Amino acid sequence: TSSRLQSHEARLTHKVRKLRIGTQASDCQVCIDGIPGLSRKHCTITFEPEKGACYVQDLSTNGTYLNGKRLPRPPYKNPQDARV
């Protein structure tokens, strides 16, 4: 099942390259409560300006989904697997 979350906007830049999402406010820039299966440190989005890409790294044992597809667990066989 899908849950609707409140919108959140953040900007990744050359200086701020990572954004962690999870339930633990002390370690995450985006803290979300009340979603079953969301881990304390669920995933990290990393901006790599030299490649012009953002990557999502699954940090949870529950899995992270992007556009309805489960992301592969790291280490990735192909870095493109984690590209947003």
C-alpha atoms as a printed R data frame, in Angstrom:
   type eleno elety resid chain resno      x      y       z
1  ATOM     1    CA   THR     A     1  0.000  0.000   0.000
2  ATOM     2    CA   SER     A     2  1.049  3.550  -0.678
3  ATOM     3    CA   SER     A     3  0.940  6.350   1.872
4  ATOM     4    CA   ARG     A     4  0.710 10.023   1.046
5  ATOM     5    CA   LEU     A     5  3.405 12.037   2.782
6  ATOM     6    CA   GLN     A     6  3.553 15.747   3.349
7  ATOM     7    CA   SER     A     7  5.677 17.457   0.716
8  ATOM     8    CA   HIS     A     8  9.276 18.303   1.590
9  ATOM     9    CA   GLU     A     9 11.706 20.332  -0.467
10 ATOM    10    CA   ALA     A    10 15.484 20.239  -0.045
11 ATOM    11    CA   ARG     A    11 18.317 21.377  -2.266
12 ATOM    12    CA   LEU     A    12 21.472 19.351  -2.831
13 ATOM    13    CA   THR     A    13 24.464 21.463  -3.863
14 ATOM    14    CA   HIS     A    14 28.230 21.283  -4.201
15 ATOM    15    CA   LYS     A    15 28.425 22.023  -0.450
16 ATOM    16    CA   VAL     A    16 25.437 19.938   0.713
17 ATOM    17    CA   ARG     A    17 25.684 16.683  -1.219
18 ATOM    18    CA   LYS     A    18 23.770 14.221   0.995
19 ATOM    19    CA   LEU     A    19 20.248 13.974   2.329
20 ATOM    20    CA   ARG     A    20 19.343 11.152   4.712
21 ATOM    21    CA   ILE     A    21 15.712 10.070   5.171
22 ATOM    22    CA   GLY     A    22 14.431  8.076   8.157
23 ATOM    23    CA   THR     A    23 12.718  8.200  11.531
24 ATOM    24    CA   GLN     A    24 15.734  9.212  13.658
25 ATOM    25    CA   ALA     A    25 15.774 13.014  13.824
26 ATOM    26    CA   SER     A    26 19.328 13.167  15.187
27 ATOM    27    CA   ASP     A    27 20.757 11.465  12.061
28 ATOM    28    CA   CYS     A    28 18.338 12.435   9.285
29 ATOM    29    CA   GLN     A    29 17.689 15.683   7.449
30 ATOM    30    CA   VAL     A    30 14.186 14.452   6.582
31 ATOM    31    CA   CYS     A    31 12.498 12.787   9.562
32 ATOM    32    CA   ILE     A    32  9.243 10.910   8.935
33 ATOM    33    CA   ASP     A    33  7.150  9.301  11.677
34 ATOM    34    CA   GLY     A    34  4.235  6.901  11.543
35 ATOM    35    CA   ILE     A    35  5.098  4.990   8.351
36 ATOM    36    CA   PRO     A    36  5.348  1.226   8.939
37 ATOM    37    CA   GLY     A    37  8.570 -0.230   7.552
38 ATOM    38    CA   LEU     A    38 10.499  3.054   7.559
39 ATOM    39    CA   SER     A    39 13.879  2.599   9.247
40 ATOM    40    CA   ARG     A    40 15.724  4.982  11.575
41 ATOM    41    CA   LYS     A    41 18.192  5.608   8.732
42 ATOM    42    CA   HIS     A    42 16.216  4.449   5.720
43 ATOM    43    CA   CYS     A    43 18.054  5.823   2.694
44 ATOM    44    CA   THR     A    44 20.504  8.468   1.570
45 ATOM    45    CA   ILE     A    45 20.280 10.602  -1.559
46 ATOM    46    CA   THR     A    46 23.720 11.728  -2.757
47 ATOM    47    CA   PHE     A    47 24.356 14.413  -5.367
48 ATOM    48    CA   GLU     A    48 27.468 14.001  -7.526
49 ATOM    49    CA   PRO     A    49 27.758 17.265  -9.488
50 ATOM    50    CA   GLU     A    50 30.763 16.074 -11.507
51 ATOM    51    CA   LYS     A    51 28.543 13.301 -12.922
52 ATOM    52    CA   GLY     A    52 25.378 15.414 -13.017
53 ATOM    53    CA   ALA     A    53 23.528 12.702 -11.098
54 ATOM    54    CA   CYS     A    54 21.825 11.853  -7.826
55 ATOM    55    CA   TYR     A    55 22.051  8.377  -6.303
56 ATOM    56    CA   VAL     A    56 19.778  6.705  -3.760
57 ATOM    57    CA   GLN     A    57 21.400  4.272  -1.335
58 ATOM    58    CA   ASP     A    58 19.123  1.871   0.535
59 ATOM    59    CA   LEU     A    59 20.227  1.683   4.177
60 ATOM    60    CA   SER     A    60 17.254 -0.319   5.467
61 ATOM    61    CA   THR     A    61 16.499 -3.997   5.804
62 ATOM    62    CA   ASN     A    62 12.912 -3.289   4.691
63 ATOM    63    CA   GLY     A    63 13.928 -2.067   1.249
64 ATOM    64    CA   THR     A    64 13.595  1.272  -0.488
65 ATOM    65    CA   TYR     A    65 11.335  1.796  -3.479
66 ATOM    66    CA   LEU     A    66 11.771  4.353  -6.237
67 ATOM    67    CA   ASN     A    67  8.898  4.801  -8.698
68 ATOM    68    CA   GLY     A    68  7.354  1.546  -7.452
69 ATOM    69    CA   LYS     A    69 10.503 -0.550  -7.947
70 ATOM    70    CA   ARG     A    70 12.633 -1.875  -5.122
71 ATOM    71    CA   LEU     A    71 16.199 -0.580  -5.250
72 ATOM    72    CA   PRO     A    72 18.973 -3.163  -5.265
73 ATOM    73    CA   ARG     A    73 20.939 -3.569  -2.055
74 ATOM    74    CA   PRO     A    74 24.458 -2.132  -2.097
75 ATOM    75    CA   PRO     A    75 27.097 -2.762  -3.196
76 ATOM    76    CA   TYR     A    76 25.624 -2.153  -6.609
77 ATOM    77    CA   LYS     A    77 26.833 -4.231  -9.522
78 ATOM    78    CA   ASN     A    78 26.137 -1.267 -11.756
79 ATOM    79    CA   PRO     A    79 26.179  2.315 -10.346
80 ATOM    80    CA   GLN     A    80 23.314  3.153 -12.734
81 ATOM    81    CA   ASP     A    81 21.082  0.901 -10.562
82 ATOM    82    CA   ALA     A    82 21.027  3.596  -7.884
83 ATOM    83    CA   ARG     A    83 20.744  6.632 -10.136
84 ATOM    84    CA   VAL     A    84 17.641  8.809  -9.724
